[in-house]
């Protein structure tokens, strides 16, 4: 099975844009598996749950997941399997964030989804 990767700097930038401070962003990045992806390093979701010991708050877990998958979309080929998986994962994060009443994150995902409408051509809550 092919692993889905996201560039380290893309994930870091996404974390920072969602209000995670630099020190915490670097700490979160260290929870991922870092892979040599040629020109730059990339992050892969680890084989085990990266919040195994509950060191991250639920909001931080959701922000981290959105940051990773948002970065996958940004570096994937249009209509690729990776892009489709990432879009599905973002929808999942969106609905989990709603269930956890993470209104700021929900609003950020809605805004991102609206800005990327040309990629998926759907509303966040409905399949095309």
N, C-alpha and C positions, 0 to 999 in steps of 0.2 A: 504494500500500500504506500502510495506517495504521501509524504508529510507536507502539510501546508505550512509555509514559512512567511514571516513578515519582517521587513528590515528593522533593525534595532532602532534606528533614528526615527522612523515613522511611528513606531509604537511609543517611543519616548515623547515625541512631539504631541501625539494624541493625548497621552496622559496629562501632560502639562496644560494642554488646551482645555481639558476637562477639570482643571482645578487641583490636580495633584502637585505638591511641591517637588522641587528637583531632587531632594534627598530621598523622599519616598518613592519617586518615579524610578530612581536608580535601584533602590531596594527591590521594588516590584519586578523590574527587568531581570534582576539576579534570580528570581524565582522561576524564570523560563529556562528552557534549554537553549543555549547559544550554539549556533551552527555556522560553520564557515561556508558562506554562500558565494564564494568567488570574490567579486569586487568589494563586498562588504559583508559584515556578519548579519545573520538573521536570527529571529527567535522562532522557536517551535513550542507548541504547547507540550509541557512535560507529560510523560506517560502516566504519572500519578497526579492526583489533585494537587494543584500548587498552593492551596490554602489548607493543607492537611492539618495543621495545628491551630487553625483559627486565628492566625496572627493578623489577618486583614478583616476590616469591618465589611459587612455585606455590601455596602455602597461601593467600597473600593474594589471588591471582587467584580461587581457589575461594570464599573468604569474600566477595569483592566480588560475584561472580556470584550467590551465594546471597542476599546482602543486597539486591541489585537486584530479583531475582525475588520474594523474600519481600515486598518493598514493593509490587510490582505486584499480588500477590494481595491485600494489605491494602487497596488503593484501587480494586480492580476490582469490577464488578457480579458478583453470584453467577451462575455458569454462563455467564459471558461468554467470548468467544473469548480475550480477554486473560488471563483467569483460567486457562483450560485450557492455554494456551501456557506461562504462568508455572509451573503445577504440573508440566508436562512438563519444563521447564527445570530445576526444582528436583530432580526425579528424576534427571536427567542429572548435575547437580552432585553429588548424593549418590553415585552409582555411580563417578564420577571420583574423588571424595574417598576412597572405599573403596580404589580402585586405587592411589592415592597414599599410602595408610596415614595419612590425616589423621583420626585417631581422634576428636579433640576436635570437629572440624567434623561428622563423621559423627554423633556423639552429639547435637550441637546440631540438626542437620537432623531426626534421628529424633524428638527431643523436640518440635520445631516441628510436624512432621507429625502427631504424636499429638494435640497441642493443637488442630490445625485439622481434625481428623477429620470434623467436621460439614460442612466444605466439600467434601471429595473422597470421603469414605466408602470409602477403600481403604487397604490397607497400602502402605508405601513401595515394596515390591518386587513388588507384584502389581496388575494392572489390574482394575477392578471388572467 
